[in-house]
Amino acid sequence: MRAESTEALGIDLADPRHYEHDAARNLFARLRGERPIWWSPQADGRGFWSVLRYRDIVTVSKNPRLFSSARGLGGHRIHDETEVEITQGLEASMLSMDPPEHNTYRGMVSPAFTAERIRRLEASIHARVTALLDRIAPSGGCEFVSSVAAELPIQVIAELLGVPQEDRLRLFEWSNALVGEDDPDMRRSEEHIRQCTKDMGAYALKLWRERLRRPGDDLVSMLVGTEADGEGMSVPRYFATFFLLVIAGNESVRNTISGGLLALSQYPEQRRKLVEQPALIPQAVKELVRWVSPFLHMRRTATEDTELAGQHIARGDKVVLWYLSANFDEEVFEQPERFDVTRTGPQHLSFGQGQHFCLGWRLAELQLTVLFQELLRRFPDIEPHGPVRRVRSNFVRGIKEMPVRFTPER
């Protein structure tokens, strides 16, 4: 028996317009206060359960036996994966795997993201941030997403993969198309996404073949050369992993940089704290990620009849974990609607929970820390100046255009 649904309220939580116009936070707060689990029949014939509370999302995330990520059950997105999804014609990435398979493939990739390996990237990241800010410094203004927020993570991903920097814009275009299925500026047609998938797969295969002949110290070489239980990573698994690394590494950092700057501009007293006390920035980065919540949701599928927060969940039901809702859960965060760069306490859920906790979280936090340290030191008065255009998506919470102004350096 279904509980009262969002349909009765005229609400479709899969509708990307809630997120394009930044109305979702208030909507989730309202729904969370009425019932922690909501049924939404609108997405397709099956519908889905929306899990809104922090503690319930943790419960689902830590129980892959009952709540599966497997592609065969529909994968990790609200809608079942189709031919135009991220891994068209390919095997699933780690996001759409369950243990023990997930653990095997995660083990193949995790050596690239150890604390020591990430620390070795700090000087390179600092140099990239300096170069990006040098470029905009004399102008007194720029379009911030294309000039800074998007450039830093795609440059870092290209470096990690051993990809020539001149190819980074191709990675950027493919990443946009693969996650921006509801935004006409990013995905122009189904044919466009098919072509992007084909081109990205061909590019990844070229890198695979090159590293077989001449391995290096980059991430692609590691994927090509690694083994688990005596077996190497298959080419289809490599494709899916390559896609995941490009998309996850690009989207999370880009969206937090742009959304974080917007938040600091909306709360000038918080920005002033960071300008006057830059030592706060590493901790403040965690609040920026919570506040922005760059990935809105992940999805699971119930493998058997069960119960969650007193709500019956039937075998085969979709269960959508709304991280944006959990990151503002009043049960967990004191005054969650207060943006506070000195906030400590519970960890946000933007990097996931359980087996799918983000492998690249250290790299993301390092990029954000270095970027905001330098940005606020050099341009303490930087602020949006013009319309802010958000991505039309129910999956990523991003900004695609944000003009800014600041006192130019002379």
VEXSEVO-951951 format. One record per residue (C-alpha): residue number from 1; residue in three letters; y, z, x. Coordinates in Angstrom, 3 decimals. Layout:
% VEXSEVO-951951
NUM|ala|Y|Z|X
...
***
This chain:
% VEXSEVO-951951
1|met|0.000|0.000|0.000
2|arg|3.375|-1.039|1.404
3|ala|6.245|1.423|1.610
4|glu|9.629|0.444|0.248
5|ser|10.589|-2.630|2.228
6|thr|13.766|-4.010|3.715
7|glu|13.395|-6.879|1.251
8|ala|14.415|-4.489|-1.538
9|leu|17.624|-3.848|0.396
10|gly|18.265|-7.534|1.045
11|ile|17.730|-7.048|4.795
12|asp|15.712|-9.245|7.138
13|leu|15.466|-7.528|10.506
14|ala|14.312|-10.796|12.085
15|asp|17.588|-12.478|11.126
16|pro|19.408|-13.182|14.428
17|arg|22.794|-12.927|12.739
18|his|22.510|-9.113|12.799
19|tyr|22.490|-9.285|16.600
20|glu|24.886|-12.192|17.094
21|his|27.582|-10.213|15.273
22|asp|26.538|-6.875|16.845
23|ala|25.860|-5.251|13.484
24|ala|22.329|-4.064|14.224
25|arg|23.058|-0.637|15.701
26|asn|24.626|0.660|12.503
27|leu|21.921|-0.997|10.429
28|phe|19.150|0.660|12.444
29|ala|20.857|4.056|12.185
30|arg|20.913|3.713|8.405
31|leu|17.257|2.661|8.173
32|arg|16.129|5.272|10.689
33|gly|17.667|7.981|8.541
34|glu|15.789|6.824|5.449
35|arg|12.353|6.032|6.853
36|pro|11.115|5.599|10.442
37|ile|8.748|2.700|9.597
38|trp|9.974|-0.239|7.513
39|trp|8.058|-3.187|6.108
40|ser|9.776|-6.589|6.381
41|pro|8.024|-9.368|4.448
42|gln|10.558|-12.067|5.206
43|ala|9.536|-13.246|8.678
44|asp|6.474|-15.215|7.522
45|gly|3.618|-14.868|5.068
46|arg|2.316|-11.795|6.904
47|gly|5.518|-9.861|7.446
48|phe|5.811|-7.035|9.970
49|trp|6.346|-3.303|10.364
50|ser|9.532|-2.218|12.128
51|val|9.126|0.915|14.252
52|leu|12.545|2.522|14.630
53|arg|12.061|5.971|16.204
54|tyr|11.767|6.677|19.914
55|arg|8.675|8.870|19.598
56|asp|6.796|6.370|17.447
57|ile|7.549|3.528|19.857
58|val|6.195|5.662|22.702
59|thr|3.047|6.387|20.673
60|val|2.423|2.688|20.007
61|ser|3.240|1.652|23.583
62|lys|0.759|4.127|25.066
63|asn|-2.114|3.111|22.786
64|pro|-3.064|-0.517|23.536
65|arg|-6.507|0.003|21.998
66|leu|-4.978|0.452|18.539
67|phe|-1.843|-1.643|19.071
68|ser|-2.601|-4.800|21.018
69|ser|-0.293|-7.168|22.891
70|ala|-2.921|-9.906|23.179
71|arg|-1.838|-13.479|22.638
72|gly|-4.951|-14.082|20.541
73|leu|-3.478|-11.650|18.006
74|gly|-0.061|-13.265|18.035
75|gly|1.465|-12.101|21.325
76|his|4.579|-10.012|21.925
77|arg|7.197|-11.631|19.649
78|ile|7.953|-11.130|15.941
79|his|6.651|-14.553|14.988
80|asp|3.194|-15.599|16.094
81|glu|3.375|-17.656|19.260
82|thr|3.430|-21.364|18.523
83|glu|3.441|-24.566|20.500
84|val|7.145|-24.146|21.244
85|glu|6.788|-20.615|22.559
86|ile|7.450|-19.483|26.123
87|thr|4.019|-20.326|27.556
88|gln|3.355|-23.535|25.687
89|gly|-0.125|-24.754|26.561
90|leu|-0.568|-21.976|29.126
91|glu|-2.471|-18.751|29.326
92|ala|-0.557|-15.616|28.418
93|ser|1.665|-13.693|30.776
94|met|1.178|-9.982|31.400
95|leu|3.317|-9.259|28.334
96|ser|0.546|-10.661|26.159
97|met|-2.406|-8.893|27.789
98|asp|-4.227|-5.632|27.190
99|pro|-6.237|-3.482|29.630
100|pro|-8.283|-4.012|31.673
101|glu|-7.100|-7.600|32.128
102|his|-3.462|-6.522|32.136
103|asn|-4.075|-3.949|34.855
104|thr|-5.742|-6.546|37.086
105|tyr|-2.883|-9.020|36.907
106|arg|-0.192|-6.343|37.111
107|gly|-1.828|-5.199|40.338
108|met|-1.454|-8.698|41.738
109|val|2.310|-8.722|41.163
110|ser|3.336|-5.081|41.686
111|pro|3.362|-5.153|45.547
112|ala|6.488|-7.335|45.316
113|phe|8.404|-4.557|43.549
114|thr|7.673|-1.458|45.612
115|ala|10.582|0.872|46.360
116|glu|10.565|-0.084|50.048
117|arg|10.558|-3.823|49.370
118|ile|13.449|-3.481|46.911
119|arg|15.453|-1.373|49.389
120|arg|15.191|-4.212|51.902
121|leu|17.047|-6.456|49.445
122|glu|20.150|-4.266|49.218
123|ala|22.090|-5.941|52.051
124|ser|21.376|-9.398|50.630
125|ile|22.418|-8.329|47.128
126|his|25.620|-6.809|48.494
127|ala|26.424|-10.055|50.306
128|arg|25.843|-12.079|47.139
129|val|28.050|-9.776|45.066
130|thr|30.820|-9.986|47.682
131|ala|30.689|-13.785|47.714
132|leu|30.829|-13.999|43.913
133|leu|33.819|-11.655|43.708
134|asp|35.575|-13.399|46.599
135|arg|35.372|-16.614|44.605
136|ile|37.193|-15.205|41.563
137|ala|39.499|-12.753|43.381
138|pro|42.624|-14.938|43.769
139|ser|42.563|-16.291|40.211
140|gly|43.230|-13.188|38.131
141|gly|40.740|-14.340|35.524
142|cys|37.522|-16.236|34.876
143|glu|34.730|-16.804|32.401
144|phe|32.750|-13.762|33.474
145|val|29.230|-14.660|32.323
146|ser|28.959|-17.972|34.163
147|ser|30.986|-16.811|37.187
148|val|29.391|-13.400|37.814
149|ala|26.949|-11.947|35.269
150|ala|24.601|-14.943|35.201
151|glu|25.032|-15.910|38.835
152|leu|23.903|-12.697|40.506
153|pro|20.439|-12.287|38.943
154|ile|19.536|-15.975|39.148
155|gln|20.500|-16.034|42.821
156|val|18.373|-12.952|43.469
157|ile|15.400|-14.384|41.556
158|ala|15.676|-17.637|43.523
159|glu|15.642|-15.643|46.761
160|leu|12.600|-13.623|45.680
161|leu|10.678|-16.749|44.715
162|gly|11.671|-18.607|47.854
163|val|13.451|-21.240|45.775
164|pro|16.399|-23.177|47.305
165|gln|19.636|-21.805|45.914
166|glu|20.676|-25.290|44.816
167|asp|17.765|-25.183|42.335
168|arg|18.862|-21.914|40.742
169|leu|20.803|-23.635|37.957
170|arg|17.622|-25.393|36.863
171|leu|15.903|-22.007|36.586
172|phe|18.914|-20.748|34.643
173|glu|18.808|-23.638|32.148
174|trp|15.072|-23.239|31.596
175|ser|15.395|-19.476|31.106
176|asn|18.140|-19.963|28.517
177|ala|16.080|-22.464|26.544
178|leu|12.934|-20.326|26.596
179|val|14.570|-17.215|25.110
180|gly|17.375|-18.735|23.053
181|glu|15.326|-20.253|20.257
182|asp|17.873|-19.294|17.594
183|asp|20.985|-20.303|19.500
184|pro|21.935|-23.987|19.217
185|asp|23.950|-23.812|22.447
186|met|20.851|-22.757|24.389
187|arg|18.014|-24.532|22.584
188|arg|19.179|-27.825|21.178
189|ser|15.860|-28.893|19.622
190|glu|12.117|-28.352|19.747
191|glu|11.933|-31.411|21.985
192|his|14.392|-29.739|24.349
193|ile|12.239|-26.621|24.684
194|arg|9.115|-28.728|25.216
195|gln|10.872|-30.624|27.972
196|cys|12.165|-27.426|29.592
197|thr|8.658|-25.943|29.495
198|lys|7.200|-29.103|31.010
199|asp|9.847|-29.284|33.737
200|met|9.540|-25.604|34.623
201|gly|5.749|-25.889|34.798
202|ala|5.979|-28.929|37.070
203|tyr|8.443|-27.110|39.319
204|ala|6.214|-24.039|39.506
205|leu|3.203|-26.213|40.373
206|lys|5.163|-27.902|43.180
207|leu|5.934|-24.467|44.642
208|trp|2.248|-23.457|44.314
209|arg|1.121|-26.498|46.288
210|glu|3.765|-25.992|48.960
211|arg|2.776|-22.339|49.471
212|leu|-0.900|-23.261|49.735
213|arg|0.029|-25.407|52.735
214|arg|2.758|-23.179|54.185
215|pro|2.732|-19.589|52.864
216|gly|5.785|-17.433|53.464
217|asp|7.094|-13.974|52.640
218|asp|8.272|-14.868|49.139
219|leu|6.922|-13.916|45.735
220|val|5.317|-17.299|45.043
221|ser|3.341|-17.047|48.299
222|met|2.179|-13.600|47.251
223|leu|1.016|-14.871|43.859
224|val|-0.802|-17.828|45.437
225|gly|-2.502|-15.706|48.076
226|thr|-3.335|-12.493|46.225
227|glu|-6.799|-11.573|44.987
228|ala|-8.257|-9.040|42.588
229|asp|-11.978|-8.264|42.515
230|gly|-12.517|-11.144|44.906
231|glu|-10.765|-13.698|42.720
232|gly|-7.351|-15.257|43.114
233|met|-4.804|-15.806|40.364
234|ser|-5.603|-18.916|38.364
235|val|-3.008|-21.680|38.157
236|pro|-2.427|-21.121|34.394
237|arg|-1.954|-17.382|34.977
238|tyr|0.406|-18.196|37.825
239|phe|2.436|-20.461|35.532
240|ala|2.807|-17.736|32.921
241|thr|3.691|-15.140|35.573
242|phe|6.283|-17.456|37.129
243|phe|7.881|-17.998|33.716
244|leu|7.916|-14.251|33.023
245|leu|9.492|-13.343|36.366
246|val|12.283|-15.884|35.951
247|ile|13.069|-14.933|32.370
248|ala|12.771|-11.143|32.629
249|gly|14.604|-10.943|35.947
250|asn|17.420|-13.123|34.717
251|glu|17.992|-11.890|31.166
252|ser|17.891|-8.126|31.645
253|val|20.416|-7.994|34.485
254|arg|22.716|-10.730|33.173
255|asn|23.011|-9.167|29.731
256|thr|23.552|-5.660|31.077
257|ile|26.290|-6.822|33.451
258|ser|28.266|-8.575|30.718
259|gly|27.532|-5.994|28.007
260|gly|28.214|-3.178|30.453
261|leu|31.630|-4.532|31.396
262|leu|32.469|-4.918|27.712
263|ala|31.492|-1.276|27.078
264|leu|33.565|-0.026|30.013
265|ser|36.550|-1.951|28.648
266|gln|36.073|-0.516|25.169
267|tyr|35.907|3.023|26.605
268|pro|38.607|3.088|29.310
269|glu|38.217|6.814|29.954
270|gln|34.613|6.192|30.990
271|arg|35.634|3.322|33.240
272|arg|38.271|5.540|34.821
273|lys|35.563|8.084|35.735
274|leu|33.641|5.404|37.632
275|val|36.745|4.048|39.358
276|glu|37.707|7.544|40.513
277|gln|34.132|8.717|41.237
278|pro|32.037|5.702|42.322
279|ala|29.194|8.056|43.264
280|leu|28.519|8.279|39.511
281|ile|27.647|4.579|39.255
282|pro|23.890|4.755|40.037
283|gln|23.450|7.231|37.169
284|ala|25.900|5.364|34.954
285|val|23.766|2.232|35.261
286|lys|21.084|3.947|33.171
287|glu|23.614|4.534|30.406
288|leu|24.734|0.910|30.598
289|val|21.156|-0.277|30.124
290|arg|20.636|2.129|27.208
291|trp|23.875|1.071|25.574
292|val|23.301|-2.662|25.966
293|ser|19.517|-2.669|25.287
294|pro|19.176|-6.195|26.734
295|phe|15.769|-6.856|25.144
296|leu|15.812|-5.946|21.468
297|his|12.123|-5.711|20.698
298|met|8.506|-6.227|21.669
299|arg|5.648|-6.665|19.234
300|arg|2.069|-5.363|18.915
301|thr|-0.744|-6.027|16.430
302|ala|-2.880|-3.280|14.850
303|thr|-6.532|-3.748|15.829
304|glu|-7.853|-1.512|13.042
305|asp|-6.612|0.445|10.044
306|thr|-4.574|3.369|11.294
307|glu|-1.625|5.609|10.498
308|leu|1.744|5.895|12.215
309|ala|4.323|8.524|11.227
310|gly|2.481|9.016|7.944
311|gln|2.534|5.292|7.148
312|his|-0.723|3.382|6.681
313|ile|-0.926|0.346|9.001
314|ala|-3.619|-2.190|8.147
315|arg|-5.776|-4.015|10.672
316|gly|-4.003|-7.216|11.693
317|asp|-0.510|-6.040|10.739
318|lys|2.336|-6.893|13.092
319|val|4.146|-3.875|14.536
320|val|7.591|-4.535|16.038
321|leu|9.094|-1.989|18.437
322|trp|12.890|-2.029|18.167
323|tyr|14.205|-0.710|21.490
324|leu|17.802|-0.975|20.321
325|ser|17.004|1.499|17.548
326|ala|15.058|3.887|19.797
327|asn|17.846|3.942|22.392
328|phe|20.182|5.402|19.754
329|asp|17.692|7.790|18.148
330|glu|19.443|11.023|17.164
331|glu|16.231|12.994|17.676
332|val|16.241|12.138|21.388
333|phe|19.790|11.449|22.558
334|glu|22.629|13.889|22.035
335|gln|25.437|12.037|20.247
336|pro|23.802|8.659|20.908
337|glu|26.853|6.743|19.660
338|arg|28.932|8.271|22.440
339|phe|29.091|6.037|25.516
340|asp|28.898|8.513|28.400
341|val|28.524|7.376|32.017
342|thr|27.584|10.934|33.041
343|arg|24.729|11.130|30.525
344|thr|21.463|12.624|31.782
345|gly|18.269|13.463|29.953
346|pro|15.624|11.298|28.316
347|gln|14.937|7.831|29.691
348|his|16.000|4.866|27.576
349|leu|13.244|2.492|26.430
350|ser|14.879|-0.761|27.543
351|phe|12.349|-1.096|30.360
352|gly|9.488|-0.447|27.973
353|gln|6.921|2.312|28.015
354|gly|3.275|2.671|28.927
355|gln|1.307|-0.155|30.516
356|his|4.106|-2.692|30.049
357|phe|6.831|-0.647|31.742
358|cys|9.021|-3.171|33.575
359|leu|7.848|-3.876|37.117
360|gly|11.327|-4.945|38.172
361|trp|13.298|-1.914|36.988
362|arg|14.249|-0.857|40.531
363|leu|15.520|-4.337|41.333
364|ala|17.515|-4.443|38.097
365|glu|19.136|-1.057|38.736
366|leu|19.943|-1.985|42.333
367|gln|21.732|-5.195|41.299
368|leu|23.672|-3.376|38.589
369|thr|24.660|-0.557|40.934
370|val|25.927|-2.835|43.700
371|leu|27.730|-5.125|41.255
372|phe|29.619|-2.375|39.427
373|gln|30.453|-0.518|42.641
374|glu|32.160|-3.589|44.058
375|leu|33.601|-4.880|40.781
376|leu|35.345|-1.616|39.901
377|arg|36.503|-1.030|43.480
378|arg|38.157|-4.448|43.730
379|phe|39.196|-5.055|40.105
380|pro|39.632|-1.645|38.441
381|asp|41.626|-3.167|35.575
382|ile|39.223|-6.023|34.727
383|glu|38.849|-6.483|30.984
384|pro|37.901|-9.141|28.398
385|his|40.742|-11.459|27.507
386|gly|39.730|-13.748|24.686
387|pro|36.816|-14.131|22.268
388|val|33.436|-12.673|23.230
389|arg|30.587|-14.938|22.073
390|arg|27.144|-13.360|21.703
391|val|23.758|-15.041|21.909
392|arg|22.214|-15.821|18.529
393|ser|18.828|-14.171|18.993
394|asn|16.656|-11.379|17.624
395|phe|14.982|-10.978|21.035
396|val|17.758|-10.676|23.629
397|arg|21.047|-8.858|23.164
398|gly|23.267|-11.029|25.259
399|ile|26.758|-12.410|25.687
400|lys|27.067|-16.102|26.471
401|glu|30.840|-16.290|26.965
402|met|33.424|-13.635|27.855
403|pro|36.767|-14.552|29.443
404|val|38.231|-11.742|31.553
405|arg|41.485|-11.015|33.339
406|phe|42.356|-8.692|36.224
407|thr|44.991|-8.172|38.891
408|pro|44.293|-10.848|41.493
409|glu|43.704|-9.960|45.125
410|arg|46.223|-11.338|47.589
***
